[in-house]
Amino acid sequence: MKSLRNRFLFGLMALAVIVAACAPVTTPNPTAAPPTEPPTAIPPTAMPPTEAPTQAPTEAPVMATSKTPAANLRVALDMLLAEHVYLAVSATGGALGGRTSQFEAAAAALDANSVDLSKAIGSVYGQEAEDAFLPLWRSHIGFVVDYTTGLATKDQAMQDKAVQDLLGYAEDFGAFLNSANPNLSKEAVAELVTMHILTLKDVIDAQAAGDAPKSFTTRREAFGHMSMIATALASGIAKQFPEKYTGAVDSAAANLRSRLNLQLAEHAYLAAYATGAALGGRTAEFEAAAAALDANSVDLSKAIGSVYGQEAEDAFLPLWRSHIGFVVDYTTGLATKDQAMQDKAVQDLLGYTGDFGAFLNSANPNLPKDVVAELVKMHILTLKDVIDAQAAGDQTKVYVSVREAFSHMSMIADPLAEAIVQQFPEKFAQ
């Protein structure tokens, strides 16, 4: 562990090679930022003729916002479905690695996520639909367990049956959603769920093969793909209940909010993977997680650059990376029982919150420095809870804490997205 920080920094220097070797080429990543371009203003409209107008006055323009009911629904589904992936691969990784307590705690957290998903469905369609959704959703998790067990025991027949069960499940799930909402075609839903199953299978296969870099490349693909399901589902629901879910699911403002939520939430999980592997002495897994975490940092910097330009992107990335370095320092201090190192890392992290608040405030006056600093402080403290639980070997607390850390990132992403939309209303008009 004394070389933990050096390994992390080496991973950053080698990122260009790692990302080029591992980057997905066929699966789109909905969390990726759009091409960088500075905000542009809409040209002023032509003045009306001097004569008195005879037409009726036009309606007032819709205010730009990322907080429409449709956007709220999309982001809620984004977060629940994306979290499902990272909890599932935590469970399969623990099972294949013989880490029983990790598997059990991750499986319990995964089921809690399933219950939350069923409640989201119930909030739209009622208790009967919620009660029907939960066992159906749980069933595919059972098939994933079967597949993982088949891999662990080298039982090819068990693997093959599990794959067939999962593909059959995709059809059943498509039929279930179509029965509730005719805007959700059975075939389209089945195809999306099949892709979820296949991307998740890629992760599990890489875990079983001991290929840590591939396991993190594929889990990022699997995580990113879930937004395609969330967007399709939210869009179908909004069409079915237009009075309840006003606004566009895929407006520029909703897209920005979704992207920031997913990228920041993914940061929390990847950081927890890295620290968990480091404290567990799993060097290859740590290095792969650190590379994936930095790739996520690059994606976040591009999201900033897409709004504020290249100079802001270039300034954001080292600032964001610096707090990850302090997290590594804290983890190293825990591993080596160096209290002074732990204390210094905590102080560095708390100091970082002010720097980060000042950075965002300098770019956007709608983001008060102190408010941002407090939100980032909560991110640091929730992540610290995860690392402390990992060091203590308390896997149940690890997964309770990591779900809190994941969820908290919306408290940063949502106000950040809305502040940007308010700063550039022409760019994000509904």
Backbone torsions as a table, in degrees:
resi	resn	phi	psi	omega
1	MET	NA	-21.3	-177.2
2	LYS	-65.1	-20.3	178.7
3	SER	-99.5	13.7	-175.8
4	LEU	-57.5	-48.0	-177.7
5	ARG	-65.7	-39.6	178.9
6	ASN	-62.1	-41.3	179.2
7	ARG	-63.8	-38.8	179.4
8	PHE	-64.7	-46.6	-179.5
9	LEU	-65.4	-37.3	175.8
10	PHE	-62.3	-38.6	177.9
11	GLY	-61.4	-36.3	178.0
12	LEU	-66.9	-42.5	-179.0
13	MET	-65.4	-31.5	-178.8
14	ALA	-90.9	10.0	-172.7
15	LEU	-59.1	-41.4	-176.6
16	ALA	-57.9	-40.1	179.1
17	VAL	-70.5	-42.8	-176.4
18	ILE	-65.3	-47.6	-177.2
19	VAL	-65.5	-39.8	178.6
20	ALA	-61.8	-35.4	-178.7
21	ALA	-77.8	-29.9	-170.9
22	CYS	-108.8	-7.0	-172.8
23	ALA	-63.3	138.2	177.7
24	PRO	-66.2	143.5	-180.0
25	VAL	-116.7	-15.9	-176.4
26	THR	-115.4	-25.5	-176.0
27	THR	-99.6	120.9	-179.9
28	PRO	-67.8	146.4	178.3
29	ASN	-107.5	101.9	-176.4
30	PRO	-65.1	-12.0	177.8
31	THR	-84.6	-8.8	-177.9
32	ALA	-69.3	145.6	-178.4
33	ALA	-77.4	154.3	177.4
34	PRO	-74.6	169.7	179.4
35	PRO	-55.2	142.8	-177.5
36	THR	-68.3	129.4	172.0
37	GLU	-155.4	138.6	-178.6
38	PRO	-67.9	151.9	177.0
39	PRO	-59.2	139.2	178.1
40	THR	-121.1	148.4	179.8
41	ALA	-90.0	147.2	174.9
42	ILE	-75.6	132.4	179.8
43	PRO	-59.1	146.3	178.5
44	PRO	-61.8	144.0	178.9
45	THR	-72.0	156.4	179.2
46	ALA	-66.2	145.9	178.6
47	MET	-70.7	144.4	178.3
48	PRO	-71.0	161.7	177.3
49	PRO	-62.5	157.1	-176.0
50	THR	-68.9	-24.4	179.2
51	GLU	-66.5	155.1	179.9
52	ALA	-61.6	129.9	-179.4
53	PRO	-69.5	146.1	178.4
54	THR	-103.6	-16.9	-177.7
55	GLN	-77.4	159.6	178.6
56	ALA	-68.6	148.8	179.2
57	PRO	-61.0	142.7	179.5
58	THR	-76.0	156.6	178.1
59	GLU	-69.7	150.1	177.5
60	ALA	-64.7	141.6	-179.4
61	PRO	-64.3	147.8	177.8
62	VAL	-70.6	130.8	-180.0
63	MET	-67.7	140.9	176.9
64	ALA	-72.0	129.8	176.9
65	THR	-157.5	149.8	174.9
66	SER	-97.9	6.8	-171.4
67	LYS	-109.6	27.4	177.7
68	THR	-68.7	157.2	176.7
69	PRO	-56.5	-36.5	178.7
70	ALA	-65.7	-42.0	177.8
71	ALA	-66.1	-38.8	177.4
72	ASN	-58.2	-44.7	-180.0
73	LEU	-63.1	-46.4	-178.9
74	ARG	-60.0	-47.0	-177.0
75	VAL	-65.9	-39.4	177.9
76	ALA	-59.7	-44.0	179.0
77	LEU	-70.8	-38.4	174.2
78	ASP	-50.3	-52.4	-171.6
79	MET	-69.0	-42.3	-179.2
80	LEU	-67.0	-42.9	-177.7
81	LEU	-72.2	-38.7	177.6
82	ALA	-66.1	-40.7	178.5
83	GLU	-63.0	-36.1	176.9
84	HIS	-51.8	-42.8	-178.6
85	VAL	-64.6	-50.1	-175.2
86	TYR	-68.6	-32.4	175.4
87	LEU	-71.7	-37.2	178.4
88	ALA	-62.2	-45.3	-177.8
89	VAL	-74.9	-22.5	170.8
90	SER	-66.0	-41.0	179.2
91	ALA	-67.1	-46.8	-179.1
92	THR	-67.7	-36.1	177.0
93	GLY	-64.1	-41.5	177.1
94	GLY	-64.3	-41.3	-179.2
95	ALA	-65.2	-48.2	-177.7
96	LEU	-69.5	-26.4	178.6
97	GLY	-87.8	2.3	179.9
98	GLY	71.0	20.7	-179.9
99	ARG	-99.2	84.5	-170.8
100	THR	-60.8	-43.6	-177.4
101	SER	-65.7	-36.2	175.9
102	GLN	-64.9	-45.7	179.9
103	PHE	-58.0	-48.2	-176.2
104	GLU	-64.0	-42.4	-179.5
105	ALA	-69.0	-40.6	178.3
106	ALA	-65.9	-39.2	178.6
107	ALA	-63.6	-39.3	178.1
108	ALA	-65.7	-41.6	177.6
109	ALA	-65.8	-38.2	177.9
110	LEU	-62.4	-39.3	179.4
111	ASP	-71.1	-34.4	175.8
112	ALA	-63.0	-38.6	175.2
113	ASN	-62.5	-39.6	178.2
114	SER	-62.4	-41.0	177.6
115	VAL	-62.8	-42.3	178.4
116	ASP	-62.0	-40.6	177.2
117	LEU	-62.1	-43.0	179.9
118	SER	-63.3	-35.4	178.5
119	LYS	-68.7	-35.0	176.4
120	ALA	-62.9	-41.7	176.4
121	ILE	-65.1	-42.8	179.1
122	GLY	-63.1	-30.8	179.7
123	SER	-66.5	-22.0	178.5
124	VAL	-95.9	-47.0	-168.4
125	TYR	-110.0	-4.3	176.3
126	GLY	99.8	173.3	-173.3
127	GLN	-63.3	-37.7	-178.3
128	GLU	-62.5	-42.5	178.6
129	ALA	-67.6	-40.0	177.1
130	GLU	-59.1	-44.7	-178.4
131	ASP	-67.6	-30.5	178.5
132	ALA	-79.9	-34.5	-176.8
133	PHE	-66.0	-43.4	-170.3
134	LEU	-60.0	-51.8	179.4
135	PRO	-65.3	-32.1	177.8
136	LEU	-65.4	-46.0	179.4
137	TRP	-65.0	-42.7	178.9
138	ARG	-60.9	-31.8	-175.4
139	SER	-61.8	-36.9	-178.6
140	HIS	-72.1	-27.8	174.5
141	ILE	-66.6	-38.6	174.9
142	GLY	-60.6	-39.5	178.0
143	PHE	-67.1	-34.5	176.0
144	VAL	-64.7	-40.1	175.8
145	VAL	-61.7	-42.6	178.1
146	ASP	-59.7	-44.4	-179.6
147	TYR	-63.1	-43.1	-180.0
148	THR	-64.2	-41.0	177.4
149	THR	-62.7	-42.3	177.7
150	GLY	-60.6	-39.4	176.5
151	LEU	-65.2	-45.8	-176.7
152	ALA	-63.2	-34.4	-177.4
153	THR	-98.9	3.3	-178.7
154	LYS	57.0	36.8	179.1
155	ASP	-97.5	95.9	-175.3
156	GLN	-64.9	-37.0	179.7
157	ALA	-63.2	-39.1	179.4
158	MET	-67.1	-40.0	177.1
159	GLN	-61.3	-47.7	-177.4
160	ASP	-62.1	-42.8	179.5
161	LYS	-64.2	-41.0	-179.6
162	ALA	-62.9	-40.8	178.3
163	VAL	-62.8	-43.6	178.2
164	GLN	-64.2	-39.3	177.4
165	ASP	-62.5	-40.6	-179.3
166	LEU	-67.3	-40.8	179.0
167	LEU	-68.3	-36.6	174.4
168	GLY	-65.5	-36.6	177.9
169	TYR	-60.8	-38.2	179.7
170	ALA	-57.2	-40.7	177.9
171	GLU	-66.2	-43.5	179.9
172	ASP	-62.8	-40.9	-178.6
173	PHE	-67.6	-41.1	176.3
174	GLY	-59.8	-41.7	179.2
175	ALA	-66.2	-39.1	179.9
176	PHE	-61.4	-49.8	-178.3
177	LEU	-67.6	-37.2	178.9
178	ASN	-65.1	-34.1	178.7
179	SER	-66.9	-27.2	178.7
180	ALA	-88.3	-28.1	-172.8
181	ASN	-147.7	107.6	-177.9
182	PRO	-66.4	-13.1	175.7
183	ASN	-73.8	-13.1	-179.8
184	LEU	-104.3	96.7	-177.3
185	SER	-66.0	137.8	-179.2
186	LYS	-54.5	-45.0	-176.0
187	GLU	-68.1	-41.3	-179.1
188	ALA	-65.9	-42.8	178.4
189	VAL	-65.0	-43.7	179.7
190	ALA	-59.7	-39.2	180.0
191	GLU	-66.3	-41.7	178.3
192	LEU	-64.2	-42.3	-179.5
193	VAL	-69.5	-36.0	175.5
194	THR	-59.7	-41.7	178.1
195	MET	-64.8	-37.9	174.9
196	HIS	-59.0	-46.7	-178.9
197	ILE	-61.9	-43.2	-176.8
198	LEU	-71.1	-38.3	177.9
199	THR	-68.7	-36.1	176.8
200	LEU	-68.2	-38.8	177.1
201	LYS	-60.8	-38.9	178.2
202	ASP	-59.3	-40.1	178.6
203	VAL	-64.4	-48.1	-176.4
204	ILE	-64.2	-39.6	177.4
205	ASP	-61.7	-42.2	179.0
206	ALA	-66.4	-38.5	176.9
207	GLN	-62.5	-44.3	-179.3
208	ALA	-65.1	-33.0	-179.9
209	ALA	-81.2	-6.7	-178.4
210	GLY	73.5	21.9	-179.2
211	ASP	-95.5	86.8	-175.0
212	ALA	-62.8	-45.8	178.8
213	PRO	-56.5	-44.6	-179.3
214	LYS	-67.2	-34.1	-179.3
215	SER	-64.3	-31.3	179.2
216	PHE	-85.3	-33.9	174.0
217	THR	-61.9	-46.0	-176.9
218	THR	-72.6	-32.0	179.7
219	ARG	-71.0	-30.6	174.9
220	ARG	-67.4	-37.6	175.7
221	GLU	-64.1	-45.1	-179.2
222	ALA	-63.7	-40.6	177.7
223	PHE	-62.2	-48.8	-178.1
224	GLY	-63.7	-34.9	-177.7
225	HIS	-64.4	-28.9	-175.4
226	MET	-62.5	-24.5	177.5
227	SER	-65.7	-27.1	177.0
228	MET	-66.6	-36.8	176.5
229	ILE	-70.6	-45.1	-178.0
230	ALA	-61.1	-43.1	-178.6
231	THR	-66.3	-42.8	178.7
232	ALA	-63.3	-43.2	-179.7
233	LEU	-65.6	-46.5	179.8
234	ALA	-63.0	-39.5	179.7
235	SER	-63.5	-43.0	179.0
236	GLY	-63.9	-40.7	179.3
237	ILE	-67.2	-42.2	-179.6
238	ALA	-63.1	-35.9	177.0
239	LYS	-69.1	-33.9	-178.7
240	GLN	-73.7	-35.2	-177.7
241	PHE	-127.1	66.9	-173.4
242	PRO	-64.2	-27.7	-179.9
243	GLU	-74.4	-28.7	-179.7
244	LYS	-85.1	-37.4	-175.7
245	TYR	-114.2	73.9	-179.4
246	THR	-76.9	159.9	-177.2
247	GLY	90.2	165.6	-178.1
248	ALA	-93.1	133.4	177.3
249	VAL	-63.2	-34.2	-173.9
250	ASP	-114.9	29.6	175.1
251	SER	-65.5	165.0	177.9
252	ALA	-59.1	-39.2	179.5
253	ALA	-67.7	-43.0	178.0
254	ALA	-64.6	-39.2	178.0
255	ASN	-62.3	-43.1	178.6
256	LEU	-61.9	-47.0	-179.0
257	ARG	-62.2	-43.0	178.6
258	SER	-60.7	-47.4	-177.3
259	ARG	-61.0	-45.8	-178.9
260	LEU	-65.7	-40.1	177.4
261	ASN	-59.5	-48.8	-176.2
262	LEU	-68.2	-41.5	-178.8
263	GLN	-67.7	-42.0	-180.0
264	LEU	-70.4	-39.3	177.4
265	ALA	-65.2	-40.8	177.9
266	GLU	-62.4	-36.9	175.9
267	HIS	-53.7	-45.2	-178.2
268	ALA	-61.9	-45.3	-179.2
269	TYR	-68.7	-41.8	-179.9
270	LEU	-65.8	-37.6	176.4
271	ALA	-62.3	-41.9	179.2
272	ALA	-66.7	-37.1	174.7
273	TYR	-60.2	-45.3	-177.0
274	ALA	-63.7	-47.0	-178.9
275	THR	-68.6	-37.3	178.2
276	GLY	-63.2	-42.9	179.0
277	ALA	-67.5	-40.0	179.7
278	ALA	-62.5	-47.8	-179.4
279	LEU	-68.5	-25.2	177.8
280	GLY	-86.9	-0.8	178.1
281	GLY	73.7	21.7	-179.9
282	ARG	-98.1	84.8	-169.6
283	THR	-61.3	-46.9	-177.9
284	ALA	-62.0	-40.3	179.5
285	GLU	-67.1	-40.5	178.0
286	PHE	-59.7	-48.1	-176.9
287	GLU	-63.5	-39.5	178.3
288	ALA	-67.8	-40.2	178.3
289	ALA	-65.8	-39.9	178.9
290	ALA	-63.9	-39.1	177.0
291	ALA	-65.4	-42.6	178.2
292	ALA	-65.0	-39.1	178.6
293	LEU	-62.4	-40.5	179.6
294	ASP	-71.4	-34.9	175.0
295	ALA	-61.3	-38.2	174.9
296	ASN	-63.3	-39.4	177.7
297	SER	-62.0	-40.6	177.2
298	VAL	-62.4	-42.1	177.8
299	ASP	-60.9	-42.1	178.4
300	LEU	-62.7	-42.3	179.8
301	SER	-63.3	-35.8	178.3
302	LYS	-68.6	-34.4	175.9
303	ALA	-62.8	-42.0	176.3
304	ILE	-64.6	-44.1	-179.3
305	GLY	-63.8	-30.8	-180.0
306	SER	-64.3	-22.0	179.3
307	VAL	-100.0	-46.8	-168.9
308	TYR	-106.3	-5.1	176.6
309	GLY	99.5	173.5	-173.3
310	GLN	-63.9	-38.2	-178.4
311	GLU	-62.0	-42.8	178.6
312	ALA	-67.2	-40.1	177.0
313	GLU	-59.2	-44.9	-178.5
314	ASP	-67.5	-29.9	178.3
315	ALA	-79.6	-35.2	-177.2
316	PHE	-65.5	-44.2	-169.9
317	LEU	-59.0	-51.5	179.0
318	PRO	-65.7	-32.3	177.8
319	LEU	-65.1	-45.6	179.4
320	TRP	-65.2	-42.8	179.0
321	ARG	-60.1	-33.3	-175.3
322	SER	-60.4	-36.5	-178.5
323	HIS	-73.3	-26.3	174.5
324	ILE	-67.8	-38.6	175.2
325	GLY	-60.6	-38.8	178.0
326	PHE	-67.7	-34.9	175.5
327	VAL	-63.6	-40.6	176.3
328	VAL	-61.3	-42.9	178.1
329	ASP	-59.4	-44.2	-179.5
330	TYR	-63.5	-42.7	179.7
331	THR	-63.7	-40.9	177.9
332	THR	-63.3	-41.0	178.1
333	GLY	-62.5	-38.5	176.2
334	LEU	-65.0	-44.7	-176.3
335	ALA	-65.0	-35.5	-177.5
336	THR	-96.4	2.3	-178.3
337	LYS	56.9	38.1	178.9
338	ASP	-98.7	95.1	-175.5
339	GLN	-63.9	-37.9	-179.9
340	ALA	-62.1	-39.8	179.2
341	MET	-66.6	-40.0	177.3
342	GLN	-61.6	-47.0	-177.2
343	ASP	-62.9	-42.5	179.5
344	LYS	-64.0	-41.3	179.6
345	ALA	-62.3	-41.0	178.9
346	VAL	-63.4	-43.6	178.6
347	GLN	-63.9	-40.4	177.4
348	ASP	-61.9	-41.5	179.7
349	LEU	-65.3	-41.7	179.1
350	LEU	-66.7	-37.5	175.4
351	GLY	-64.9	-35.4	179.1
352	TYR	-61.0	-34.1	-177.6
353	THR	-59.6	-39.3	178.0
354	GLY	-67.1	-40.9	179.0
355	ASP	-63.2	-41.9	-178.6
356	PHE	-68.4	-40.2	176.7
357	GLY	-61.2	-41.0	179.1
358	ALA	-66.1	-37.8	-179.7
359	PHE	-62.9	-49.3	-178.2
360	LEU	-68.2	-37.1	178.7
361	ASN	-64.9	-34.5	179.2
362	SER	-67.4	-27.2	179.2
363	ALA	-88.6	-29.1	-173.1
364	ASN	-147.0	107.9	-178.1
365	PRO	-66.6	-11.5	175.6
366	ASN	-75.2	-5.4	-179.7
367	LEU	-112.8	91.5	-179.6
368	PRO	-60.0	135.7	-176.9
369	LYS	-53.5	-47.1	-175.1
370	ASP	-67.7	-36.0	179.8
371	VAL	-66.8	-46.3	178.3
372	VAL	-60.8	-44.7	-179.5
373	ALA	-58.7	-40.0	-179.8
374	GLU	-67.3	-39.4	178.6
375	LEU	-66.0	-41.9	179.2
376	VAL	-69.3	-34.2	175.3
377	LYS	-60.2	-41.4	178.8
378	MET	-65.6	-37.7	174.0
379	HIS	-57.8	-46.1	-178.7
380	ILE	-63.6	-41.7	-178.0
381	LEU	-70.7	-38.1	177.8
382	THR	-68.1	-36.6	176.5
383	LEU	-69.0	-37.1	176.2
384	LYS	-61.0	-38.3	176.9
385	ASP	-59.8	-39.8	178.3
386	VAL	-63.4	-48.5	-175.9
387	ILE	-65.0	-40.6	177.9
388	ASP	-61.7	-41.6	178.7
389	ALA	-66.8	-38.6	176.7
390	GLN	-61.5	-45.0	-179.3
391	ALA	-64.9	-32.4	179.7
392	ALA	-82.1	-7.5	-178.7
393	GLY	73.7	20.0	-178.9
394	ASP	-95.2	87.0	-173.6
395	GLN	-66.9	-33.8	178.0
396	THR	-60.7	-46.4	179.0
397	LYS	-67.1	-34.8	177.4
398	VAL	-53.4	-49.8	-173.1
399	TYR	-79.5	-28.2	170.4
400	VAL	-65.2	-44.3	-178.0
401	SER	-69.2	-38.1	-177.5
402	VAL	-69.5	-32.0	175.6
403	ARG	-67.4	-36.5	176.7
404	GLU	-66.5	-42.7	179.8
405	ALA	-63.9	-41.0	178.1
406	PHE	-62.1	-49.6	-177.0
407	SER	-64.2	-37.7	-177.3
408	HIS	-61.8	-27.2	-176.2
409	MET	-61.5	-23.0	174.3
410	SER	-64.5	-27.8	179.3
411	MET	-69.9	-20.2	172.9
412	ILE	-91.3	-46.9	-174.7
413	ALA	-63.8	-43.6	-174.9
414	ASP	-63.6	-51.2	178.5
415	PRO	-67.0	-30.8	177.1
416	LEU	-63.9	-47.2	179.1
417	ALA	-61.0	-46.2	-177.1
418	GLU	-66.2	-37.8	178.7
419	ALA	-64.1	-38.2	177.9
420	ILE	-67.2	-43.4	179.4
421	VAL	-61.1	-41.7	179.6
422	GLN	-69.4	-29.2	179.5
423	GLN	-73.7	-34.1	-178.1
424	PHE	-126.2	65.0	-175.1
425	PRO	-61.3	-30.0	180.0
426	GLU	-65.6	-38.2	-178.0
427	LYS	-71.7	-30.9	-174.1
428	PHE	-114.6	26.1	178.7
429	ALA	-62.4	143.9	-178.5
430	GLN	-72.5	NA	NA
